[in-house]
Amino acid sequence: MKDLAAVYSGKRVLITGGLGFIGSNLARILVGLGARVTLVDSLIPEYGGNRRNIAGLEDRLVVNISDVRDHHSLPIFVREQDILFNLAGQTSHMDSMTDPATDLEINGRAQLSILEACRKHNPQIRIVFASTRQIYGRPDYLPVDEKHPLRPVDVNGINKLAGEQYHLLYSQVYGIRSTVLRLTNTIGPRMRVKDARQTFVGIWIKAAIEQKPFEVWGGDQLRDFTYVDDAVEAFLVAASEPSAVGQIYNIGGVERISLRQLAEQLVAQAGGAAEFRVREFPADRKKIDIGDYYSDGSLIERTLGWKPRIDVRTALERTLKYYRAELPHYL
């Protein structure tokens, strides 16, 4: 991999969804690398943005509170930027089913507006788009590679698939240099923990710290989990490599683990006072559950030299440490 400090020092970088979980962790690393960072975030309460995520960085980056659905403001943000990390999105699968129109506006139409703004006002910009493993649906085989059929099981997955296809189309037709990363379950400091809109692990973390019981639905499903620092590195590497333009990469974790095993590790690391109970999957959620899923990340390792390094135990340890000190700011 390249020397990332040499790549990003002095670069003008825009992060949509920049006050959210992955966006803010990405911003922290970029500031440390010497980049000139601008964040755009709507701070809509139901989504992941939180000003606490950039505590200590306030005078080292620029923050614009704006909704990516406001297409009139997009040209202002994209002009003169070198790189766009496009992480703005609606992440809740259940919300996408109860309010599909809003999910379409954010994950579909707004993505098209962002790309149009780039085409018209900054066609040289480099883009990395955050997609999701959810677009694969229920796996035909494991581990899932990038050639697996795409069969989203909910509205969120369909709209995220549309968003990534817009990015690839604009790369092919207009030369807007885009790369798509299909993320699996990303966990770590600064993720949303007050509810399950971003990840179910968040409410598990909150319950474990508060020494309250939590539920594990099913329990035998296998997953891989990516620690946020690994995910951030994948974004940085992808944006730095010309060969990644027009490509799609899975971003997975070091190991596969069942949800029951994950809960057991979390309770043990939290000190054992918390507890969980396994219950049958609720009927409304079972319809959109994908069963076992873990990624084949060999393509990005082989072509760009990136692979995850942080195992689940370490990821939980670091995440618990963060929220033991910071939980009141995330409730």
KEFISE-473389 format. One record per residue: residue in three letters; x, y, z of N, C-alpha, C in turn. Coordinates in steps of 0.1 Angstrom, whole numbers, padded with zeros to 4 digits, always signed. Example, Ala and Ser with C-alpha at 12.3 -4.5 7.8 and 13.67 -1.06 7.14 Angstrom:
2
ALA+0132-0057+0078+0123-0045+0078+0132-0033+0078SER+0128-0022+0071+0137-0011+0071+0129+0000+0079
This chain:
331
MET+0008-0012+0000+0000+0000+0000+0009+0013+0000LYS+0003+0023-0005+0010+0036-0006+0012+0042+0008ASP+0021+0052+0009+0023+0060+0020+0011+0070+0021LEU+0001+0067+0030-0011+0075+0029-0009+0090+0033ALA+0001+0092+0042+0004+0106+0045+0008+0114+0033ALA+0016+0108+0024+0021+0114+0012+0009+0116+0002VAL+0000+0107+0002-0012+0108-0007-0021+0119-0002TYR-0024+0120+0011-0035+0129+0015-0031+0143+0021SER-0018+0145+0023-0013+0157+0029-0017+0169+0019GLY-0024+0178+0024-0028+0190+0016-0040+0188+0007LYS-0045+0175+0006-0057+0173-0003-0070+0178+0003ARG-0078+0183-0005-0091+0188-0001-0101+0177-0002VAL-0107+0173+0010-0115+0161+0011-0129+0164+0016LEU-0139+0160+0010-0153+0162+0014-0158+0148+0018ILE-0165+0148+0030-0171+0136+0035-0186+0139+0037THR-0195+0133+0030-0209+0134+0032-0212+0123+0043GLY-0221+0127+0052-0224+0119+0064-0212+0120+0073GLY-0205+0131+0073-0192+0132+0080-0193+0133+0095LEU-0204+0136+0101-0206+0135+0116-0211+0122+0120GLY-0212+0113+0111-0217+0099+0115-0205+0090+0119PHE-0208+0078+0121-0199+0068+0126-0186+0066+0118ILE-0188+0061+0106-0176+0059+0098-0170+0072+0093GLY-0179+0082+0089-0174+0094+0084-0165+0102+0094SER-0169+0102+0107-0161+0110+0117-0148+0103+0120ASN-0148+0089+0120-0135+0082+0122-0126+0085+0110LEU-0132+0085+0098-0124+0088+0086-0118+0102+0087ALA-0127+0112+0091-0122+0126+0092-0110+0127+0102ARG-0111+0120+0113-0100+0120+0123-0087+0116+0117ILE-0087+0105+0110-0075+0100+0103-0070+0110+0093LEU-0079+0115+0085-0075+0124+0074-0069+0137+0079VAL-0075+0142+0090-0069+0154+0096-0055+0151+0101GLY-0053+0139+0107-0039+0135+0111-0030+0134+0100LEU-0035+0131+0088-0026+0129+0076-0024+0142+0069GLY-0030+0153+0074-0027+0166+0068-0037+0171+0058ALA-0048+0164+0056-0058+0167+0046-0066+0179+0051ARG-0072+0186+0041-0081+0198+0044-0095+0192+0043VAL-0101+0190+0055-0114+0182+0055-0126+0190+0057THR-0136+0188+0049-0149+0194+0050-0160+0183+0052LEU-0168+0185+0062-0179+0175+0065-0192+0181+0062VAL-0201+0173+0056-0215+0176+0053-0223+0166+0060ASP-0233+0171+0069-0241+0161+0076-0255+0169+0079SER-0265+0161+0078-0279+0167+0081-0282+0168+0096LEU-0275+0160+0104-0278+0159+0118-0292+0156+0121ILE-0299+0149+0112-0313+0144+0115-0312+0134+0127PRO-0320+0136+0137-0319+0128+0149-0319+0113+0147GLU-0327+0109+0137-0329+0094+0135-0317+0088+0129TYR-0307+0096+0124-0296+0090+0117-0284+0091+0126GLY-0272+0089+0121-0260+0086+0129-0252+0098+0133GLY-0255+0110+0128-0246+0122+0131-0246+0126+0145ASN-0235+0130+0150-0233+0134+0164-0221+0143+0165ARG-0223+0156+0169-0212+0165+0170-0201+0160+0180ARG-0205+0151+0189-0195+0146+0198-0184+0138+0191ASN-0188+0133+0179-0178+0125+0171-0166+0132+0167ILE-0167+0145+0166-0155+0153+0162-0149+0161+0174ALA-0152+0157+0186-0147+0165+0198-0132+0166+0197GLY-0127+0178+0198-0112+0180+0198-0107+0184+0184LEU-0116+0182+0174-0112+0185+0160-0119+0198+0155GLU-0127+0204+0163-0136+0214+0157-0129+0225+0150ASP-0117+0229+0154-0109+0240+0147-0100+0235+0136ARG-0101+0222+0133-0092+0216+0123-0099+0211+0111LEU-0112+0213+0110-0119+0209+0098-0132+0219+0097VAL-0139+0217+0086-0150+0226+0084-0163+0217+0084VAL-0173+0221+0091-0186+0214+0092-0197+0222+0086ASN-0204+0216+0076-0216+0222+0071-0228+0213+0074ILE-0238+0219+0081-0250+0212+0084-0260+0214+0072SER-0261+0203+0064-0269+0204+0052-0273+0190+0048ASP-0285+0189+0042-0290+0176+0038-0287+0173+0023VAL-0282+0161+0020-0278+0158+0007-0290+0158-0003ARG-0302+0158+0003-0314+0159-0006-0316+0173-0011ASP-0309+0183-0005-0309+0197-0010-0300+0199-0021HIS-0304+0196-0033-0295+0196-0045-0290+0209-0048HIS-0296+0220-0043-0292+0234-0046-0278+0237-0039SER-0276+0230-0028-0264+0233-0020-0252+0224-0025LEU-0255+0213-0032-0244+0204-0035-0233+0210-0044PRO-0236+0218-0054-0225+0224-0061-0215+0232-0053ILE-0219+0238-0043-0210+0246-0034-0201+0237-0027PHE-0206+0225-0023-0197+0216-0015-0187+0209-0024VAL-0191+0205-0036-0182+0196-0044-0172+0204-0051ARG-0174+0217-0054-0164+0225-0061-0151+0225-0054GLU-0140+0223-0062-0126+0225-0057-0122+0214-0048GLN-0130+0203-0046-0126+0192-0037-0118+0182-0046ASP-0108+0176-0040-0100+0166-0047-0107+0152-0045ILE-0112+0149-0034-0118+0136-0031-0131+0137-0023LEU-0140+0129-0027-0153+0128-0020-0155+0114-0014PHE-0156+0113-0001-0160+0100+0005-0175+0101+0008ASN-0183+0094+0000-0197+0095+0000-0203+0085+0009LEU-0206+0089+0022-0211+0080+0032-0225+0084+0037ALA-0231+0095+0031-0244+0099+0035-0254+0088+0031GLY-0263+0084+0040-0272+0074+0037-0282+0071+0049GLN-0293+0065+0045-0302+0060+0055-0299+0045+0057THR-0296+0041+0069-0290+0027+0071-0300+0017+0077SER-0311+0022+0083-0320+0013+0089-0329+0005+0080HIS-0328-0008+0081-0335-0017+0072-0350-0017+0075MET-0354-0016+0088-0368-0016+0091-0374-0002+0088ASP-0366+0009+0090-0372+0022+0086-0374+0022+0071SER-0366+0015+0063-0368+0015+0048-0380+0008+0044MET-0385-0001+0053-0397-0008+0050-0410-0001+0054THR-0408+0007+0065-0420+0015+0070-0421+0028+0063ASP-0410+0034+0058-0410+0047+0051-0401+0045+0039PRO-0405+0038+0029-0397+0035+0017-0394+0048+0009ALA-0403+0058+0009-0401+0070+0001-0389+0078+0006THR-0387+0079+0019-0376+0086+0025-0363+0079+0021ASP-0363+0066+0023-0351+0058+0019-0347+0060+0005LEU-0357+0060-0004-0355+0063-0018-0349+0077-0020GLU-0354+0087-0014-0349+0100-0015-0334+0101-0011ILE-0330+0095+0000-0317+0096+0005-0307+0087-0002ASN-0311+0074-0003-0301+0064-0009-0302+0063-0024GLY-0312+0069-0030-0313+0068-0045-0312+0082-0051ARG-0322+0090-0050-0323+0103-0057-0311+0112-0053ALA-0309+0113-0040-0298+0122-0035-0284+0118-0040GLN-0282+0105-0042-0269+0100-0048-0268+0105-0062LEU-0279+0104-0069-0279+0109-0083-0276+0124-0084SER-0282+0131-0074-0279+0146-0073-0265+0149-0070ILE-0259+0141-0061-0245+0143-0058-0236+0141-0071LEU-0239+0131-0078-0231+0128-0090-0233+0138-0101GLU-0245+0143-0102-0248+0154-0112-0240+0166-0108ALA-0240+0170-0095-0232+0181-0091-0217+0179-0094CYS-0212+0167-0092-0198+0165-0096-0196+0166-0111ARG-0205+0160-0119-0204+0161-0133-0203+0175-0138LYS-0212+0183-0133-0213+0197-0138-0203+0207-0132HIS-0198+0204-0120-0190+0214-0113-0176+0209-0109ASN-0174+0196-0109-0161+0191-0105-0159+0177-0111PRO-0158+0176-0124-0157+0162-0130-0144+0155-0127GLN-0134+0162-0122-0121+0155-0118-0121+0149-0105ILE-0131+0151-0097-0131+0146-0083-0130+0131-0083ARG-0124+0126-0072-0123+0111-0070-0133+0108-0059ILE-0141+0097-0061-0152+0094-0052-0151+0079-0048VAL-0153+0077-0035-0155+0063-0029-0168+0063-0023PHE-0177+0054-0027-0191+0053-0022-0192+0041-0013ALA-0199+0044-0002-0202+0033+0008-0214+0026+0005SER-0213+0014+0000-0224+0005-0002-0225-0005+0009THR-0233-0016+0007-0235-0025+0018-0236-0040+0013ARG-0232-0049+0022-0234-0063+0019-0248-0067+0018GLN-0258-0059+0022-0272-0062+0022-0277-0064+0008ILE-0270-0058-0002-0275-0060-0015-0274-0074-0021TYR-0266-0082-0014-0265-0096-0019-0277-0105-0015GLY-0284-0100-0004-0296-0108+0000-0291-0121+0007ARG-0299-0131+0007-0296-0144+0013-0285-0151+0004PRO-0274-0154+0010-0263-0160+0002-0266-0174-0004ASP-0262-0175-0017-0262-0189-0023-0250-0197-0019TYR-0239-0190-0015-0227-0197-0011-0219-0188-0002LEU-0210-0194+0006-0202-0186+0015-0187-0190+0013PRO-0178-0181+0015-0180-0167+0017-0185-0160+0004VAL-0191-0149+0006-0197-0142-0006-0187-0133-0012ASP-0185-0135-0025-0176-0127-0033-0184-0117-0041GLU-0176-0108-0049-0183-0098-0056-0191-0102-0068LYS-0189-0115-0072-0197-0121-0083-0210-0127-0079HIS-0213-0127-0066-0225-0133-0061-0237-0126-0067PRO-0248-0133-0070-0260-0126-0075-0265-0115-0065LEU-0271-0105-0070-0276-0094-0062-0291-0095-0060ARG-0296-0098-0048-0310-0100-0045-0314-0093-0032PRO-0314-0080-0032-0318-0073-0019-0331-0078-0013VAL-0331-0079+0000-0344-0084+0006-0352-0073+0013ASP-0348-0061+0011-0355-0050+0017-0353-0037+0008VAL-0361-0027+0011-0361-0015+0003-0347-0008+0004ASN-0341-0008+0016-0328-0002+0018-0318-0009+0009GLY-0318-0022+0007-0308-0028-0001-0310-0025-0016ILE-0323-0024-0020-0326-0020-0034-0321-0006-0037ASN-0323+0003-0028-0319+0017-0030-0304+0019-0029LYS-0297+0011-0020-0283+0012-0020-0277+0006-0033LEU-0283-0005-0038-0278-0010-0051-0280+0000-0062ALA-0291+0008-0062-0292+0018-0072-0281+0029-0070GLY-0279+0033-0058-0268+0043-0055-0255+0038-0060GLU-0251+0026-0058-0238+0022-0063-0238+0021-0078GLN-0249+0017-0084-0249+0016-0098-0248+0030-0105TYR-0254+0039-0099-0253+0053-0104-0238+0057-0104HIS-0231+0054-0093-0217+0057-0092-0209+0051-0103LEU-0211+0038-0106-0204+0031-0116-0208+0036-0130LEU-0220+0039-0132-0225+0044-0145-0218+0057-0148TYR-0218+0066-0138-0211+0079-0140-0196+0078-0142SER-0190+0068-0136-0176+0065-0139-0174+0060-0153GLN-0183+0052-0158-0181+0046-0171-0184+0056-0182VAL-0195+0064-0180-0200+0073-0191-0194+0087-0190TYR-0192+0092-0178-0188+0106-0177-0174+0107-0171GLY-0167+0096-0168-0154+0097-0163-0153+0102-0149ILE-0164+0102-0141-0164+0105-0127-0158+0093-0119ARG-0145+0095-0115-0137+0083-0110-0143+0078-0097SER-0151+0068-0098-0158+0062-0086-0153+0048-0083THR-0153+0045-0070-0151+0031-0065-0162+0028-0055VAL-0167+0016-0055-0177+0012-0045-0172+0002-0035LEU-0174+0004-0023-0171-0005-0012-0183-0011-0006ARG-0184-0024-0006-0196-0031+0000-0192-0035+0014LEU-0197-0027+0024-0193-0029+0038-0202-0040+0044THR-0196-0048+0053-0203-0057+0062-0206-0050+0075ASN-0208-0057+0086-0211-0051+0099-0199-0044+0104THR-0199-0031+0104-0188-0023+0109-0192-0019+0123ILE-0182-0020+0132-0184-0017+0147-0172-0009+0152GLY-0175-0002+0163-0164+0006+0169-0168+0019+0175PRO-0159+0026+0181-0162+0039+0187-0170+0048+0177ARG-0180+0056+0183-0187+0066+0176-0199+0060+0168MET-0202+0047+0169-0214+0042+0162-0226+0046+0171ARG-0237+0045+0164-0250+0048+0171-0253+0036+0181VAL-0256+0040+0193-0258+0029+0203-0272+0030+0210LYS-0279+0041+0207-0292+0043+0215-0303+0035+0209ASP-0301+0030+0197-0311+0021+0191-0304+0013+0180ALA-0312+0004+0173-0306-0005+0163-0307+0001+0149ARG-0309+0014+0147-0310+0019+0134-0297+0018+0125GLN-0286+0017+0132-0273+0016+0125-0268+0002+0125THR-0268-0004+0137-0263-0018+0139-0269-0023+0152PHE-0273-0036+0152-0278-0042+0165-0267-0042+0176VAL-0254-0043+0171-0244-0043+0181-0244-0031+0190GLY-0248-0020+0185-0248-0007+0193-0257-0009+0205ILE-0269-0014+0204-0277-0015+0216-0272-0026+0225TRP-0265-0036+0220-0259-0046+0228-0248-0039+0237ILE-0240-0031+0230-0229-0024+0238-0235-0015+0249LYS-0245-0008+0246-0252+0001+0256-0257-0007+0267ALA-0264-0018+0264-0269-0027+0275-0258-0033+0284ALA-0248-0037+0277-0237-0043+0285-0230-0033+0295ILE-0228-0021+0290-0222-0011+0299-0232-0007+0310GLU-0245-0007+0307-0255-0003+0317-0259-0015+0326GLN-0252-0027+0323-0255-0039+0330-0270-0043+0329LYS-0275-0042+0317-0289-0046+0315-0290-0057+0305PRO-0300-0065+0306-0302-0077+0296-0304-0072+0282PHE-0300-0080+0272-0303-0077+0259-0307-0090+0252GLU-0313-0088+0240-0318-0100+0233-0309-0103+0221VAL-0308-0116+0219-0301-0121+0207-0312-0129+0198TRP-0314-0124+0187-0325-0130+0178-0318-0141+0170GLY-0323-0153+0172-0318-0165+0164-0305-0170+0172GLY-0294-0164+0169-0282-0167+0177-0272-0175+0169ASP-0276-0184+0160-0267-0192+0153-0262-0186+0140GLN-0267-0175+0135-0263-0168+0123-0248-0165+0124LEU-0241-0168+0113-0227-0164+0113-0225-0151+0106ARG-0216-0143+0111-0214-0130+0105-0198-0127+0106ASP-0194-0117+0098-0181-0112+0100-0183-0097+0104PHE-0174-0092+0112-0175-0078+0117-0162-0071+0114THR-0163-0059+0108-0152-0050+0105-0150-0039+0115TYR-0138-0039+0122-0136-0028+0131-0134-0015+0123VAL-0139-0004+0128-0140+0008+0120-0127+0013+0115ASP-0116+0011+0123-0103+0016+0118-0099+0008+0105ASP-0102-0004+0105-0099-0012+0093-0107-0007+0081ALA-0120-0004+0084-0129+0001+0073-0124+0015+0068VAL-0120+0023+0077-0114+0036+0073-0102+0035+0064GLU-0093+0026+0068-0081+0023+0060-0085+0018+0046ALA-0096+0010+0045-0100+0006+0032-0105+0017+0023PHE-0112+0027+0029-0116+0039+0021-0104+0047+0016LEU-0094+0048+0025-0082+0056+0021-0074+0049+0011VAL-0073+0036+0012-0065+0029+0002-0072+0029-0012ALA-0086+0027-0012-0093+0027-0024-0092+0040-0032ALA-0093+0051-0024-0093+0064-0031-0079+0068-0036SER-0069+0061-0031-0055+0064-0035-0050+0057-0047GLU-0058+0046-0051-0053+0037-0062-0061+0040-0075PRO-0054+0044-0085-0061+0046-0098-0068+0033-0103SER-0062+0022-0100-0067+0009-0105-0080+0006-0099ALA-0084+0012-0088-0097+0010-0082-0109+0017-0088VAL-0106+0026-0097-0117+0033-0104-0126+0024-0112GLY-0139+0025-0109-0149+0017-0116-0150+0003-0110GLN-0144+0000-0099-0144-0013-0093-0153-0014-0081ILE-0157-0026-0077-0164-0029-0065-0156-0039-0056TYR-0156-0036-0043-0148-0044-0034-0157-0047-0022ASN-0156-0060-0017-0161-0064-0004-0152-0059+0007ILE-0157-0054+0017-0149-0050+0029-0155-0059+0041GLY-0147-0069+0045-0152-0078+0055-0143-0077+0068GLY-0144-0088+0076-0137-0088+0088-0127-0099+0089VAL-0120-0100+0100-0109-0110+0102-0115-0124+0103GLU-0126-0126+0110-0131-0139+0113-0146-0140+0112ARG-0151-0152+0112-0166-0154+0112-0170-0158+0126ILE-0181-0154+0131-0185-0157+0145-0201-0157+0145SER-0206-0165+0153-0221-0166+0155-0225-0154+0164LEU-0238-0150+0162-0243-0139+0171-0243-0143+0185ARG-0245-0156+0188-0245-0161+0202-0230-0159+0208GLN-0221-0163+0200-0207-0162+0204-0203-0148+0206LEU-0207-0139+0197-0205-0125+0198-0210-0119+0212ALA-0223-0123+0215-0229-0119+0227-0221-0124+0239GLU-0217-0136+0239-0209-0142+0250-0196-0135+0252GLN-0189-0131+0241-0177-0124+0242-0179-0110+0248LEU-0190-0103+0243-0193-0090+0248-0196-0090+0263VAL-0204-0100+0268-0208-0101+0282-0195-0103+0290ALA-0186-0112+0286-0174-0115+0293-0165-0103+0294GLN-0164-0096+0283-0155-0084+0283-0161-0072+0291ALA-0174-0072+0292-0181-0062+0300-0181-0064+0315GLY-0175-0076+0319-0174-0078+0333-0183-0089+0338GLY-0192-0094+0329-0201-0105+0333-0214-0101+0340ALA-0215-0088+0344-0227-0084+0351-0239-0083+0341ALA-0237-0080+0328-0247-0080+0318-0251-0094+0315GLU-0263-0096+0309-0267-0109+0304-0275-0108+0292PHE-0277-0119+0285-0285-0118+0273-0294-0131+0272ARG-0305-0130+0265-0313-0142+0263-0315-0143+0248VAL-0315-0156+0243-0318-0159+0229-0333-0161+0227ARG-0338-0155+0217-0352-0156+0214-0354-0159+0199GLU-0365-0164+0196-0369-0166+0181-0369-0153+0174PHE-0365-0153+0162-0365-0141+0153-0379-0136+0152PRO-0382-0123+0155-0395-0117+0153-0399-0119+0139ALA-0412-0121+0137-0417-0124+0123-0415-0113+0113ASP-0416-0100+0118-0415-0089+0108-0400-0088+0104ARG-0391-0091+0113-0377-0090+0110-0371-0103+0102LYS-0377-0114+0105-0373-0127+0098-0374-0126+0083LYS-0384-0119+0079-0387-0118+0064-0375-0111+0057ILE-0368-0102+0064-0357-0095+0058-0343-0099+0063ASP-0343-0110+0071-0330-0114+0076-0323-0123+0065ILE-0310-0122+0064-0303-0129+0053-0296-0142+0058GLY-0298-0145+0071-0292-0158+0075-0277-0156+0077ASP-0270-0167+0074-0255-0166+0075-0249-0156+0065TYR-0239-0149+0068-0232-0140+0058-0218-0138+0064TYR-0209-0140+0055-0195-0135+0057-0188-0133+0043SER-0179-0124+0043-0174-0119+0030-0162-0126+0026ASP-0160-0127+0013-0148-0130+0006-0141-0117+0003GLY-0130-0113+0010-0123-0101+0007-0111-0103-0001SER-0109-0113-0008-0097-0116-0014-0094-0107-0026LEU-0104-0101-0032-0102-0093-0044-0095-0080-0040ILE-0099-0073-0029-0092-0061-0025-0079-0064-0019GLU-0077-0075-0013-0064-0079-0008-0054-0081-0019ARG-0059-0088-0029-0050-0092-0040-0047-0080-0049THR-0056-0071-0051-0054-0060-0061-0049-0047-0054LEU-0054-0044-0042-0050-0032-0035-0041-0034-0023GLY-0040-0046-0018-0031-0049-0007-0038-0046+0007TRP-0051-0044+0007-0058-0041+0020-0064-0054+0025LYS-0063-0056+0038-0071-0067+0045-0073-0062+0059PRO-0084-0067+0065-0087-0063+0079-0077-0070+0089ARG-0074-0062+0100-0064-0067+0109-0069-0069+0123ILE-0080-0062+0127-0085-0062+0140-0095-0073+0142ASP-0093-0082+0152-0102-0093+0154-0114-0088+0163VAL-0124-0096+0164-0136-0093+0171-0133-0089+0186ARG-0125-0097+0192-0122-0095+0207-0116-0081+0209THR-0107-0078+0201-0100-0064+0202-0110-0053+0198ALA-0119-0056+0188-0129-0046+0184-0138-0043+0196LEU-0143-0053+0202-0152-0052+0214-0145-0045+0225GLU-0133-0048+0228-0125-0042+0239-0124-0027+0237ARG-0120-0023+0225-0118-0009+0222-0131-0001+0222THR-0142-0008+0217-0155-0001+0217-0161+0001+0231LEU-0159-0010+0239-0164-0008+0253-0156+0002+0260LYS-0143+0003+0258-0135+0013+0265-0140+0027+0261TYR-0143+0029+0249-0148+0042+0244-0161+0046+0251TYR-0171+0037+0250-0184+0040+0255-0185+0040+0271ARG-0176+0034+0278-0176+0035+0292-0173+0050+0296ALA-0165+0057+0288-0163+0071+0290-0172+0080+0284GLU-0178+0076+0272-0185+0085+0263-0200+0083+0262LEU-0205+0072+0269-0219+0068+0267-0230+0080+0268PRO-0228+0088+0279-0239+0099+0280-0240+0108+0268HIS-0230+0109+0260-0231+0118+0248-0238+0111+0236TYR-0242+0098+0238-0247+0090+0227-0261+0085+0230LEU-0267+0090+0240-0280+0085+0244-0292+0094+0240
